[in-house]
Amino acid sequence: MVKHIVTFKLKGAPDVRRSVSQQFKEALEALPEVIDCLQSIEVGINENPAEDWDVVLTAILPAMEDVAVYAGHPAHVAAASILGPYKESRACVDYEC
């Protein structure tokens, strides 16, 4: 099993970042229904104004090769495009557990 953990820092006013984060969350949470190898996904929106990062996700996949399948799936690409104009930074860790 692989945990794919990604965090995003967005650009823009706080209300815009919050709205974009919510749209992104909703799109990602629909993905297990359409991407067979995606066992689960949890998406959190930062509520602590003292922190710089806006969104974090944890996806569970069967194997490391499945991370690429998930990332390249058209439904994931569409969800990721929601952040496109707003993404300032991205950090990712993939590990087997």
WOLINUR-V193734 format. One record per backbone hydrogen bond with DSSP energy under -1.0 kcal/mol. NH is the residue of the N-H (numbers start at 1). CO is the residue of the C=O. Records with the same first field share a line. If there is no record, write none. Layout:
BEGIN
NH: CO, CO
END
This chain:
BEGIN
2: 61
3: 95
4: 59
5: 93
6: 57
7: 91
8: 55
9: 89
11: 86
17: 13
18: 14
19: 15
20: 16
21: 17
22: 18
23: 19
24: 20
25: 21
26: 22
27: 23
28: 24
29: 25
31: 28
33: 30
34: 31
35: 31
38: 35
39: 37, 60
40: 60
42: 58
44: 56
46: 54
51: 48
54: 8
55: 8
56: 44
57: 6
58: 42
59: 4
60: 40
61: 2
66: 63
67: 64
69: 65
70: 66
71: 67
72: 68
77: 73
78: 74
79: 75
80: 76
81: 77
82: 79
83: 80
86: 83
87: 83
88: 9
89: 9
91: 7
93: 5
95: 3
97: 1
END
